């Protein structure tokens, strides 16, 4: 039994270290964009200390949720990078873990095509900053 203990410690340490590295950041996140398509809903979260407004000039690390509950596939969170466009009217969502091309999302809302399998023709709206989300 004692000869298996070092192996168990290595496995547990790797599991904990791997999960700690996967998160893009600690702390609270705010939902800033909500999108609803025919097959799925998508949500984008950024750290509470950040602001996703027109005129933002730097990239923000955030989280992207693709809700496939209707397809019995769950709702995973994945790290993303949001970059403002030059005109300040949209952000480019970089889903770098999936290898997808960047997705342009208008800050005032609009129709967006995410992943070709589930996220096409999604109507995106900014989420309410006062705790009331605009999901209508």
Steps between C-alpha positions, in 0.01 A plus 500: 500500500777744586666462160181628330478810720765701305320421173169610647654827620643570154162438335312717750756780474479496119120507511491798737771690313330436166165630618660808657677586173185468288322798656564835327486687831375502853226719641152603396381519141212694345292381206535771236345342188212257463426330167215270404499290186272228365716220647678651800560803719837665542620722783816703541645589839785735592663574837294746706795739510498532117269704277372405157396837362544696180845654501669213684846454359649182641428130488311340789521137609154363565282192497261371233209270578332294230179365649408177325258383767227445239734255325586335835861615471523738797642848539880511507702816561806566288762776512482761225661831410288804411663769284328828416464589132669815367166683471404408860158369396572129548732248658676209338454179697804273469413141592865401486448164673270388217711637215200685355533825309425812708131591528385864471237594760338846483498670842146630446373158392438327170502166320820299543629170362716313751586132455350370174355194674298665776547876510362638175249784467527583869336823613741670739417770753704667770416360842357743752757651734244544778440127544207494257593310187355589163402152383164581336 
